[in-house]
Amino acid sequence: MTTTAAPGEKAVGTAHTRIEGRDKVTGAARYAGEVPFADLAHGWLVLSPIAHGRVRSVQSAPVLGMPGVLAVLHHGNAMAVDADFVVPGLGFKPDPTIALFQTDRVPYMGWPVALVVAETSEQAREAAEALVVHYEQESHDIAFSADRPDAYPAHSVTGPGVTEKGDMESELAASAVVVDAEYTTPQEHHNPMEPHAATARWDDGRLEVIDSNQSSTLVAGLLASLFSLDAASVRVRTENVGGAFGSKAFLGVHHVAAVMAATLLRRTVRVVLTRRQMFSLTGYRSRTSQRIRLGADADGRLRALDHRALSMTSTLFQYVEPATIVSRVMYDADAHRTANEVVRLDVPTPSFLRAPGEAPGSFALETALDELAEKLGIDPIELRIRNDPERGPVSGHPFSSRNVVACLREGARKFGWADRDPRPGVRRDGRWLLGTGVAAGAYHVAAAPSTCTVTAQADGHFTVRIAASDLGTGARTALTQIAADALRVAPEQVRVHIGDSDFGPASISASSMGTRSWAWAIRTAAGELLEQLHPGTVIPPEGITVRSDTTAAVIALAQQEPKERHAFVAQFTEVAVDPATGEVRVRRMLGVFAAGQIVNPLTARGQFIGAMTWGLSMALHEEAVQDQATGGLVGADLAGYHFAANADVPAIEACWVDDPDPDDPVGIKGIGEIGNVGSAAAIANAVWHATGVRQRHLPIRPDRVLNAGVPGA
């Protein structure tokens, strides 16, 4: 068998097309809602049209007489489940929303009140739309504002609710220049291309679920806990995922509904959410209201940094959008305070959305810093460099590596920043006002314990099995490259199987830690396997298999001398603004990243550009509007919820600087979210440079530009 690659050849760091690419573009790849099953039944959820109250009755009898209808599940007849448990490995209880049909209470508009199951999806939908549900409606509260008296500081998975050092008021009073402003971001939704879907079936006493998720082992564990099943009796498979962005991280009501129906009917049942249903059932990024106060000496040194962020959550579950997390990393000051606060409203529970916390927080912080640079008369890049800290502003720990200054300088060179006239509103191209902007950002680096098996096959190939999820990022290809180098063979000799909870626990594909965590497990198993293979080793027909578990190694890393680990970015943009219509067009974007080892430059560039495009969409388009009268959303579909289309996206360039981390056992930092950090702020700063008027509220709509009084309008 061949056990060595050609001398000097490495798969990691070279461009490789996606292994499954051909299957995806030809339609051969199956997604969760497409896997065929015999005797498949279909479920359709019925959602509440009121925002607060209770269900008085469900008139299921007429619907049960309709063609093909098999069952109607609701709070009066659904099987009992128990959501009062701690999520395995995460240390907190799940959102009670997953305790489906356990109460007559309605906590928000779009709450699931029934499931209709029929022979076909068309029959299920028709019956669901015909189902009559009577409600007792109560007054609702969805009013979000910065001055809510019932807001309170709250911790999140990223850290404490409040951090504080120094005398804030004294340092602000002693500052030569002060910025004090409020910034807002709207409610935003994930909208992955593939809707959420789950198919449940019982096979010889074992529950099998085929779905679209970010962690098959996490979903399997949650199902086992919720339905009081033995963990070994649940299997979750996820072969392909058509985007997730945080919305498929945990168990969803569609999983629970499918399992309930499959258990009742003892046949295979599939539940697929519609696009409109996803707006209330799969999470979203909360609105934020952020107040930032910055104080600096005349030379630009920060004396005070105060960042307060308010977000909203449901009455059921506390989820905090930790927008101040970026201020805890990017800049230090003699007085430094951050506070994440939350208010409970009659709304669905928000959730993780690409760069949770960092995306909205960087918009506020980096726009405020640009305003400070303007007041000081200092170049905004120079101001950031002068305030680049050597240690974590809150933790006091050293950085494992921090190359944000290298990103800023390389970006300035490539973007032509030296030729920029700092005066706002002076550049024109016909009717268009032109401006350029910059922003910086960070995203934390983490790792989670993972297991993996690597098998040396008798035919000379190697098989890797790990419960990873490829969300469309190219993870399957990256893991093949990593395994090939670890085994010292060509990628063609490696077969990687993912997305099956039977493979054992593995990191969730979230927080940009998936590839980093999985690579650690693969390299560990591969190294142990190579120790067993020697020239002349005879491989039996079943192969030679080694299993790794990085739990102890991950814990050991955390117990070493504490360090701040982050990826960094510098974002540059050029915009054109029409003062007559308020239209903003982004003409070019450049992102320069410090993100550790880049496994596959081809797919990595796609990740960076995709996230930067999301930042453009965040800056100019995306906004879910709440209807105060009904408590729901206005235009909860892709006709009413605007996002960047191809015509909105200009030439986008992404590149990276060397970012070695000699003390890190993996070297991979993760890249899924960092591209969405700072991009909206860079666009807002460019709009100021074009017009001379600040835009502190997203999205930067034409009416906001016009109402701001742009010169020349």
N, C-alpha and C positions, 0 to 999 in steps of 0.2 A: 504494500500500500504506500501511497505517497503521503509523507508527513511534513514536507518542507516546501515552501514557496521559493521562487527564484530569488537569489540574493538581492537585497535592497528593495524588493517590491513590497509595497504596502498598500492595502486596500483603503485603510482609513486615511482621509485627507485627499482622496482622489474622487472625481465626479463619477457617479454610477447612476444609470437610469433605474427607475423603480422596477423591482422584480415582478410586481403584479400589475405593472402599468398597462401592458397589452390587454390583460383580462378586463381591466376597468374600462378602457376606451372601446372595447368590442362588446361589452355587456356580459361577458362570461362570468365576471365577479358577482357573487350573490351578496346582497345586503339583507338586513334582518327581516324586512318586510317582503322579501322575494323568495326565501328558501321554501321549496315545495314540500307539502306534506299531504298524505292521503287523509281523507276524512277531516279536513280542516274546517273549523268553525271560526266565525269572526265576531269580535266584540266592538261595540261603539259606545263611547262614553256620553252621558248626558250631563251638561254643566248647568250650574245655577245662574239664572238671570238677575238675581238680587245680590247685593254686596254684604248684607248682614241680616240675620234672622234665623228661621228654622223651617224645616220641611214638615208640612202638616200631613201630607199624604202623597202616595205614589199610585196612580191609577194604572196598574200593570195589566189588569185582566183584558182590556180591549187589545192591547199590543200583543199579548201572548196568543191571540187568535189570528194574528197576521201571518201571511205566508213565510215559512222558513224560520220563524222565531222559535228559539229553543229555551230562553230564560231571560228574566229581567232581575238583576241583582240591585239591591239598595239597602239602606240602613235597617230595614225591617226584616230582612231575610238573609243577609250576607253572613258568611262564617266569621267567627271571632278571630281577631289577630291582636297581637300585643306589641306596641312600639315602645314600651318602657324598658329599654335596654341600652347599653353603651355600645356605640359602633366599634367593632373590632379594630384595634390598632390606632384609633383616633381619639378615644377618651371622652367623647361627648355623645349625648343621645340624639337620635335622628329626628328630623322634622316630623311632627305628628301627622302631617298630611298623608304619609304612607299608610296610616291606619285607616284604610279605605272603608267607607260605609259603616263606620262604627258609631255614628252619632247623627242626630237630626239637625245639629247646628250647622249654619252656613256662615263661615267667617269672611268670605270675600266673593266677588263676582267671578264666575268661572270655576267654582268649587264643584268637584264631581259628586253628583247625587244618585246616579244610577248607571248601570251597564246593561245594554241590550245585546244579547248573543243570538246570532242567526246563522243560517247555512252559508250565506254569501254576505260580503261587505255591503252590497247594495240593499239587501233586505234588512240588515242590521241598522244601516243609516236611516232608511225610511221609517222603521219602527221607532228608532230613537227620536226622530223628529216628531213622531206622532204621540210619543209618551206625554201624558198630562201629569204634571207635578204641581201640587198646591203648596204655597209658601205663606208663612207669617213674616212679613217684612218689618224690619226695625231700622232705625236711623243709622247711617254709617258715617265714618270719619276717615277721609283720605287726604285731608288738608295738610300738605307738607310745607313748612316754612322755617326759616332760620331761627325764629323767635318762639318756637314751641316750648311752653313751660314744662312739658312732661318729657323732654329729651333728657337722656342720662348717659354718662360715660360707660362704655362697655368694652371688654376685652374681646379679642378675636383669636383665630388660630395663629395670627402673625405676631401677637404680643399683647401687652396691657393696653387698657383704654387710654391711660394718661401717662406721659413721661414728662419730667420737669426738672430743670436745674437752673440756678441763678435767679437774680432779681429782675424779672421781665420789665416791670414798669420803670425801674431805675435805668436800665440799659437803653430802653426806648427813649427816655427823656434825655439821656446823654448822647444820643446818636445825632450825627450831622444831618442825616437824611433818613426819612421814615416813609415806608409804604404801608398803607392800611386799606385793604380792599376785600370785597366779597366776590367769590367766583362760584358759578353753579354749573352743574352738568345734569343732563336729563336722564330719565329712565331709558335704558338701552337693552335690546334683546339679542340673544345668540343667533337664532335663525340658521342653524346648520342646513346644508343642502338636503341631507337625508333626514326625514322626520323620525321621531322617536317611535320605536316598534319593539314589541316583545311577543314571542310565541312560546306558550307553555304546554308541556305534555308530560304525562306520567308513563314511565317505561319500567315495568317489572319492579314497581315499588319505589322508583327513583324519579325525582322531579328534574326535568331537563328544560332549560330556558334558552332560547336562541334570541339574542337581542343586539342592540347597538349601545355599547357602553365604553367607559374609560377604564374599567377594571373588572374583569370577569370574576376574580376571586372576591372582591369587595361586594359585588352584587349578590354572589352566591351566599356569602356570609350574612348579609342583611336579610335575604329571603329565609334562610334557615332560622335566624333569630325571630323574625316577624311571625313566621308560621309554626314556630316551636318544633322544628325538624332537626334531626341529626345532620351536622354539617356535611358528612360524607354522603348523604342521600340527596344532595342538590348539586347539579352540574349546570354551569352557565357557559355558553359558547358564543364567541363574537369574532367572526372571521374578518369582516370588513366594516369600517365605520366611515360614514360620509360626513365627517365633521362633528364636532362636539363643543369645543370652546368652554368647557365647564358645565354645560347643561346635561351631560350624560355621566356625571361623576358618581352619582349615587343611585339608589333605588328610586324608581318613579311609580306613579299611580298606574301607569300602563302595565308595568311588571305585575303589580299586585292584582290588578283586575284580571289579567290573563291567567294567573295562577288560581285565583278564586273560581273562575269559570271552568278551567280545566279540571279542577278538583271536583266541582259539582257535577259536571257532565261526563267526566271520565273520557274525554276526547281532546284532541289538540285544539287550542284556541289561540288566535292571534288578535292583538289589539294594536292598532296603529293610530297615532295622534294626527289630527289635522293641523294645518298651519295655524289656524285660529285658536285651536285648543292649546297649542304650544305657548301662546302668549300668556296663559294663566297657570300652566301646569309644569313648566320645565325651568322656571327661574328666570332671572334677568338681573341686570346691574341697577341697583337703586339710584334714584336721584341723589345728588349731593349738594349741600350748601357749605361752602368753605370760606372761612375768614383767615386771611394771612396778614400778619404784621411783621415787617422786616425793618430793622434798624442797622445803620452802618456808619462807620467813620467816613471822612471825606475821601480816604484812599480806597474805599470799597470793602474794608474788613467788616464782616458781620459782627455786630454786638448783640443783636436780638433776633430770634426766629420763633414766631408763635403761629402755629398751624392748628386750627380747630375745624373739624369736618363733621357734618351731620348727615346721616343717611336714615333710611326708613326700613322697617321690617314688618312682618306680619304680627298679629296678635297671638299666633300659635308658636312661633319659633324665633329666637334671636339670631339673626344673621347681620353681621356688621360689615359694611364696605370700608376697609381700613385705609382710607385715602391718605392719612398722614404718614403711612409707612415709608414713603419716599423721602420725607423730610427727616426721618430718623437715620437716613443713610447718606444723603447727598451733601449736606452742608452743616457745619458746626457754628456755634455762636456762644458768647459768654452766658447769655440767658437763652435757654432753648426749651420750648414747651410744645408738646403735641397732644391732641385730644381727639379720639374717635368717639362720637356720640351717636345715639340712635333713638328713634321714636317709633312706637308701635302704632300701626294703622290697620284699617280693614282692607288690606291688600294681600296678594299672594306673597309667599316668602321669596325674597331675592336669593341669589346664589352666586357662586364663582362665575366670572365672565372674564375672558382673556385679559391677563394682568389685573386681577382684582385688587383694588386699592391703588396700585401704582399708576394705572391709566388715568383715572380722574384726578388723583393727587398730583401727578406730575403736571397736568394742565394748570392747576392753580399755582403750584410752587414755581414752575418755570416761567409762567406769565408774570408773576409777581417779581421774580428776579430780573426779568427784562425791564419791568417798570423801574426797578431800583437802578439798573444800569443807565436808563434814560435820565433819571433825576441826577445821578452822579456825573454824567458825561463820560462814562467809561464804556469801552467796547464790551458787549455782553459776553463774548467768549473770554476776554481778559478777566472780567468780574468772576466768572465761574472758576477760572484757574486760580485766582487769588484766594478763593474760599474752598479749595479742594482740601479736605481734611486728611490727616495721616492715620487717624483712628476713627472708629465708629462714634458719631456724635452723641449717641445715647448709651451704647454699651461700653465705650472706651476700649474695645478690643481692636487689635491690629487687623488690617485687611489682608486676606490671603493673597490677593492681587487687586490692584485698583488702577486701571489704565484709561480712565475717563479723559484725562488730559491728553493722552495720545490720540484718543478718538476725536477730541475737539480740534487738535492741531492738524491731524490728517484730513479731517472733514473740511477745515478752513482752506487747506491747500487745494483739495480736489474741487471744492465748490467755487473757488475764486473769491473768498471772503475779503481778501485784502483790497479788492477793487470796489468794495461796497461804500457808498456814500451814506454815512450814518444818519443824515437828516431825513425825516419822514416826509412822504408826499411830494418828492421832487422828481422821481423817475416816471416816465410815461412811455407808452407804446400806443400811439393813436389815442383812442378814448380810454384806454386802460391805464390805471395807476399800478405801478409795479413796486413790490417790496420783497425783502428777504428776511428770514427769521431763523433762529437757532434755539435749541433746547437740549438738555441732557437728561439722562435717566438711569435708573438701576433696577434690577430685578434680582431677588434673593436666590441663592443656590441651596438646594436641599437634596437629600437622598433618603430613600426608604428601603427597609430590608426586603430582599427578594431571593427567591429560590430559582434554580434552573437545573436542567439535566442536559448533558452533552454525551452523545453516543457515537463511538467509532464503529462504522458499519463495515461489514466484510467486503463490500464492493469498493471501498476506498473513500466513500463519502462520510460526512459527519452530520448528525441530526441534532439540532438544538430545539429544546422544548421549554418555553417560558410563557407565563400568562401575561404577556404584554398586550397592549392595544395599539394598533396603528390607526390613528384618527384621520388618516389621509395625509400625514406629514412625511411619509417615507420611512417610518421607524423600522418596518420589516427589512428594508434594504440596508439601513444603517446597522442594524444588529447583525446582518449577514457579513458586512464588512468588518465589524468588530470581532466577530467569531473567527473569521478567516485569518485575521492577523494573530489572534490569540492562539490559533491552532497551527499557524505557519503554513497555511495552504491557500490556494486561490479561492475566491468567493464562489466559483462554480462548484466547488466540492462541498459546499455547506448548504444544508436545507434547514430553514428556520420555521418552526411552527409556533403560532401565538394564539392568544384569545381563547383559552380553554381553562376553566377553573380547576380541572383535574390535573393540570401541570403543577399545581402548588402555588402558594402565596407569592405575589410579586407586586411591585410598586404600581400605584395608580398612574395613569398617564395624565398628570396634572401638575401645576406649579413648576413646569419645565424640569421635572425631575425624573421623568420616565426613562429616557435613554440613558441618563447618567446612572440610575439605579440598576437597570437591566444589564448595562455593560459591565458593571462591577460583578454581578452574579455570573455572567457568561465568561468573563476573563478568569474568574476564580475556578469555575468548573473545568474550563479548557486547560488551565495550567495543571490541575490535578490529574486530568486525563492524560496529558502528555507525559507525566511522570510514570504512567503505567505502560506507555507504548515505547518499545525499543526495536531496533532493527531485528527483523525476524519474528516479531510478535505475531502470533496467529490469532486472527479475529474470529470468534465463533459466529455462527449464523445469526444469533440474537444480538450480536455486537457487544461492546464493552461500554458501560454507562457509568458516569460519575455525576453525582448531584451536589450542588453547592447551596449554601445558605449564608447570606451576608449579614444576618442579624447581629452577630457579635461584632463584626467589623464596623458596621454602621454605628453601633453604640460606642465602640472604642474611639471612633473618630470624634464623636460628640463629646467624649470625656477628655480628649486631649486639650492642650492649651486653646482656649476659645478664640476663634477668629471670625471675622465678618467675611462671608463669601457671597459675591454678587457678580452678575454680568452687568456691563455698562454700555451705554450708547450715547452718541451725539447725533442729533437730527438737524438737518438743514432743509429749508424749503424756499421756493420762490413762488409768489402768487401774483395774480393780476386781478384788480378790482375795478368793476365798472361803476363809477360814481352815479350814473344816471339810473341804473336798475338795482344796484346793490349786489349784483352777482359776483361771486368770488370763484376764481379758477386757479387751481394749483398747476403751475407750469412744470416744476421739477422738484424732486425729492431726493435727498441723499441721506442714508443712514450708515454710520461707521460704528462697528460693534467691537467690544472686547468680551468675548463669550467663551473663553477657554479653547479646547481642541474642537475644531470643526470636522465632524466625521465625514460628511458628504457635501462638498461645496455646492453641488447642483441642487439638492433638495433643501439645503440650508438657506441658500439665496431665495428660494421660493418661500420658505418660512418667513424670512425677514421682510421680503417685499409684500407678502400677504398681510402681515401684521401692520406694516406701515400704511398699506391701503386701508386697513380697518381704522387706523388713526385718522386718515383723511376723511373717512366716512363719519367718524365720531365728531370731527371738527366742523363739518359742513352740512351733514344730512340727518344723522340718526336722532330720533326723538319720539318716544312713546308718550302720547298726551292722555292724561287722565280726564275723564268726564266727571266733574264734581256732582252732577245730578244723579247719575246711575251708579257711580263708583267703579265703573269699568274703564276700558281703554277706547279711545276714538280710533277707528280704523285699525283694528287688531288683525292685520294681514299684510301681505307684501305689496298691496296696492296703497295702503295708508301709511305704512311704516317705510320711510325712505332710507335708502342706503346708496353708496357710491356704485354707479354703473360704469361700464367700460369707458364711456365718453368722459367721465369725471376723472379718470386715472391717467396721470401724465407719465413721462419717462421717470421711472424710479430706479435708483441705483443703490445697491447694498454691498458693502465690503467690510472687512474686518482687519484688526491689527493683531499682532502676536500677543497672546495673553497666557503665558505659562504660569502654572501654579505648582511649584515643585513639591509643596507639602501635601498636595491632594492626591489620594490614591487612584483617582479616576481621570482627572484632568478635563472631563466634559462638564460644562456648566449648564447646558440646556438653552434652547433658543426660541421656544414656542411663544413666549410672551414679551420678551424685551423689545421687539420691534414695535409694539403697541404703546410703548412708554415714551412720552415726550413728543410724539409726532403731532398730536393735536395742539400742543403748546407752541411748537415751532411754526405751525400754520397761523395761529392767532397772533404770534409776534410778527410774522411777515405781513399780516393784514394791517397791524398798527404801522409798520414801516411804510406800507403803501399809502395809507390814508391819514396817519397822524392821530387816529382815534382808536382807543383800546376796546377790545371785545372780550369781556369777562364772563360771558354766558354762552354756553354751547347749546345747540349748534349755531354757527355763525350764518344765520339765515339772511337773505336779501333785505327783509324788512328791518332787521336789527342794524344792518349796515346803514340803511337809509335813515332810520330814526336816530342814529348816532350823529348825524350831521356831517357827513363826509364832505370835505372841501371839493368844490367843482361839481357837486350834485345838482 
